[in-house]
Amino acid sequence: MRKLIRLTRLGAHILSGALTLLLRFPWLDQQERERRVLRWSAGMLAILNVRIKVTGRLPALKQPGPLIVANHVSWLDIHLIHSVVTARFISKAEVRNWPVVGWMAAQTGTLFLERSRKTDAARMNGLMSDYLKAGECLALFPEGTTTDGRQLRAFYPSLFQPAVEAGAQVWPALIRYRRPDGSHSHEAAYHDDISLGTSLGRILAQEEIIAELDFLPPIETAGKHRRAVAAEAESLMRAALAPAGPDSAPGTDPHPPGDRP
C-alpha cells in the first residue's frame, strides 16, 4: 500500500510539473523558472524518500558559466543536481523521444546530442561554448553511460572542448547513493539492461535512499588541452571515490572511450 501511495503521489507530481511547463512557463521570467525547477526536483526526490546530502562549494555563477561534470549512476542524477543548482543538461537525443519526460527535459532547456552523427558534435560544441560564454551553467556526464556507482569509466575528452574554448571552470561532482546504514545502494543504480519501470520499483521499495552530491574543487581550463582537463577531472573524482571503502571501491574501464563524443 505504501508503495502504491508513493507511486500515485509521483504521478500527480509529474502531471503538475507538465501542466506548469505548459501553462505557466511561457509567462514566467527566467529567475522564477529556475526556482520552480529546483523546487520541483527537490519535491520529486522527497516523494521517492531520497534524502539529499550536499558537500563542497556550489559552482559560482559568473561569466563564463561553469561546466558541471558528474559520474552517472541513475536517472535520479539529473533531479539531484537540479535540486541544488540551476543547470542546462547535455543529453543523448534519444531522451527527447521519451514520453512526457523527453518533452519536459526539452522545456527546461536540455541540449540534445545526436551521438550517431559525427557532424552533430561540432554543432553541440558551438552551442555549449555560447551558453558558457553567456554565463549559463551546463552539466553533463562525461562517462557517456551509467554505472552501478562503485566504479568510474573513462571520460570522453571531446565533451570538455566547449569549456576550454570558453575559458570556463570545470566543476567535478561525485554522486553516491547509500542506504540509511551507510552501505552502497545498488537499488538506486540504473544500468545494464534493467528497465525504467524496474528501476522505479526498486527505488519505491526502499524506506530511504541517501543521495550524496560532493562538489570537488573547480578546474581552470585556460591554456590547457581538453584531454588534460578531462584527465584532471577524472583523477579528482577517482581519488574522491576511493576512500569510500570496499563497498564503493572504484573500478577502471578496461576499454577507454577515446576522444569521440
C-alpha positions in Angstrom: 0.0 0.0 0.0 2.8 2.4 0.9 4.5 1.8 -2.5 1.2 2.4 -4.3 0.6 5.7 -2.4 4.1 6.9 -3.3 3.6 6.0 -6.9 0.3 7.9 -7.0 2.0 10.9 -5.5 4.8 10.7 -8.0 2.3 10.6 -10.9 0.5 13.6 -9.6 3.8 15.4 -9.2 4.9 14.7 -12.8 1.5 15.8 -14.1 1.7 19.0 -12.0 5.1 19.7 -13.4 4.0 19.1 -17.0 1.0 21.4 -16.6 3.3 24.1 -15.1 5.6 23.9 -18.1 2.7 24.0 -20.5 0.5 26.7 -18.9 2.8 28.8 -16.7 6.4 28.7 -18.0 5.7 30.9 -21.1 4.8 33.8 -18.8 7.4 33.4 -16.1 10.8 35.2 -16.1 14.0 33.2 -16.1 14.6 33.6 -12.3 11.1 32.3 -11.5 11.5 29.4 -13.9 14.7 28.4 -12.3 13.2 28.5 -8.8 10.3 26.3 -9.9 12.6 23.7 -11.5 14.7 23.5 -8.3 11.6 23.2 -6.2 10.0 20.5 -8.4 13.2 18.4 -8.5 13.5 18.6 -4.7 9.9 17.6 -4.4 10.2 14.6 -6.6 13.2 13.3 -4.6 11.2 13.9 -1.4 8.3 11.8 -2.7 10.8 9.0 -3.5 12.2 9.3 0.0 15.6 10.3 -1.4 17.4 12.4 1.2 19.9 14.9 -0.3 23.3 15.4 1.2 25.5 18.1 -0.4 29.1 18.7 0.4 31.7 21.1 -1.1 31.2 24.5 -2.6 28.5 25.1 -5.2 29.6 26.3 -8.6 30.0 30.0 -8.9 27.6 31.6 -11.4 29.6 34.1 -13.4 30.9 34.7 -17.0 31.9 32.4 -18.4 29.5 30.0 -16.7 30.6 26.8 -15.0 30.5 23.3 -16.5 29.5 20.6 -14.0 30.8 17.1 -14.9 29.3 14.2 -12.8 29.5 10.5 -12.7 26.3 8.9 -14.0 24.6 6.3 -11.7 20.8 6.8 -12.0 18.0 8.6 -13.7 17.8 10.4 -10.3 21.1 12.1 -11.0 19.6 15.0 -13.1 17.0 15.7 -10.4 19.6 15.5 -7.7 21.7 18.2 -9.4 18.7 20.2 -10.4 17.5 20.3 -6.8 20.5 22.3 -5.7 21.8 24.3 -8.7 20.2 25.5 -12.0 21.9 23.9 -14.9 21.3 23.2 -18.6 21.9 19.5 -19.2 23.5 17.8 -22.2 21.7 14.6 -23.1 21.6 12.0 -25.8 19.0 12.7 -28.4 17.0 9.5 -27.7 15.8 11.1 -24.4 13.8 13.7 -26.4 11.5 10.9 -27.7 10.7 9.5 -24.2 7.0 10.0 -23.4 6.4 13.1 -21.2 10.0 13.0 -19.7 11.6 13.9 -23.0 9.2 16.8 -23.6 9.8 18.1 -20.0 13.5 17.9 -20.5 13.3 20.0 -23.7 11.1 22.6 -22.0 13.6 23.0 -19.1 16.5 23.7 -21.6 18.2 20.4 -22.1 20.5 20.3 -25.1 20.3 17.0 -27.1 23.2 15.5 -28.9 22.8 13.1 -31.9 25.7 10.8 -31.0 25.2 8.8 -34.2 26.0 11.8 -36.3 29.6 12.9 -36.2 28.8 16.4 -37.5 26.4 17.0 -34.6 29.3 17.1 -32.2 30.6 20.4 -33.8 27.1 21.9 -33.5 26.8 20.9 -29.9 30.3 22.2 -29.0 29.4 25.6 -30.5 26.1 25.8 -28.6 27.7 24.8 -25.3 30.5 27.3 -25.8 28.0 30.1 -26.5 25.9 29.3 -23.4 29.0 29.1 -21.2 30.2 32.5 -22.5 26.8 33.9 -21.8 27.2 32.9 -18.1 24.9 29.8 -18.1 25.7 26.7 -16.0 25.9 23.5 -18.0 26.0 19.9 -16.8 26.9 16.6 -18.4 28.0 13.1 -17.7 31.5 12.6 -19.3 31.4 8.7 -18.9 28.7 8.6 -21.6 26.8 5.9 -19.7 25.7 4.8 -16.3 27.5 2.5 -13.8 26.5 0.9 -10.5 28.0 3.8 -8.7 31.0 1.9 -7.3 33.2 2.5 -10.4 34.1 5.3 -12.8 34.5 4.8 -16.5 37.0 6.8 -18.6 35.8 10.3 -19.6 35.3 11.5 -23.1 37.7 14.4 -23.6 35.7 15.9 -26.5 33.0 16.8 -24.1 35.4 19.2 -22.4 36.2 21.2 -25.5 33.5 23.9 -25.1 34.8 24.7 -21.6 38.3 25.1 -23.0 37.1 27.3 -25.8 35.0 29.5 -23.4 37.7 29.5 -20.7 35.1 28.2 -18.2 35.8 26.4 -15.0 35.0 22.7 -14.8 33.4 21.5 -11.6 33.7 17.8 -10.9 30.7 16.5 -8.9 30.7 13.0 -7.4 27.4 11.2 -6.9 26.8 8.4 -4.5 23.6 6.6 -3.3 23.6 4.9 0.1 21.2 3.1 2.3 20.4 4.5 5.8 23.1 2.3 7.3 25.7 3.8 5.1 26.2 0.9 2.7 26.1 1.3 -1.1 22.5 1.4 -2.5 22.6 -0.7 -5.7 18.8 -0.2 -5.8 19.3 3.4 -7.0 21.5 2.5 -9.9 20.0 2.4 -13.4 22.5 0.5 -15.5 22.9 -2.6 -17.6 19.6 -3.9 -19.1 17.1 -3.0 -16.3 14.0 -1.1 -17.5 12.9 2.2 -16.1 9.9 0.5 -14.6 12.1 -2.0 -12.7 14.4 0.8 -11.5 11.4 2.8 -10.3 10.0 -0.2 -8.5 13.3 -0.8 -6.7 13.5 2.8 -5.6 9.9 2.9 -4.3 10.6 -0.3 -2.3 13.3 1.4 -0.2 12.4 3.1 3.1 15.0 5.8 2.3 17.9 6.5 0.0 20.6 9.0 0.8 21.9 10.8 -2.3 25.3 12.3 -1.8 26.4 15.1 -4.1 30.0 16.1 -3.5 31.3 19.2 -5.4 35.1 18.9 -5.8 37.5 21.9 -6.3 37.0 23.6 -9.7 39.5 23.1 -12.6 40.8 26.1 -14.5 40.9 25.4 -18.3 42.9 28.4 -19.5 45.9 27.2 -21.6 45.0 23.5 -21.2 44.1 20.9 -23.8 40.8 19.1 -23.4 42.5 15.8 -22.8 44.4 17.3 -19.8 41.2 18.8 -18.4 39.3 15.6 -18.8 42.2 13.6 -17.2 42.3 16.1 -14.2 38.6 15.8 -13.6 38.7 12.1 -13.8 41.6 11.8 -11.5 39.9 14.1 -8.9 36.8 12.0 -9.0 38.6 8.7 -8.7 40.5 9.9 -5.7 37.3 11.1 -4.0 35.5 7.8 -4.7 38.4 5.6 -3.5 38.2 6.4 0.3 34.5 5.4 0.4 35.5 1.9 1.4 35.4 -1.6 -0.1 31.7 -1.3 -0.8 32.3 1.6 -3.1 35.7 0.8 -4.5 36.2 2.4 -7.9 36.9 0.3 -10.9 38.6 1.1 -14.1 37.1 0.6 -17.5 39.4 -1.7 -19.4 38.2 -0.1 -22.7 38.7 3.6 -22.6 36.4 5.5 -25.0 39.0 7.6 -26.7 38.0 11.1 -27.8 34.7 10.5 -29.5 31.6 12.3 -28.1 
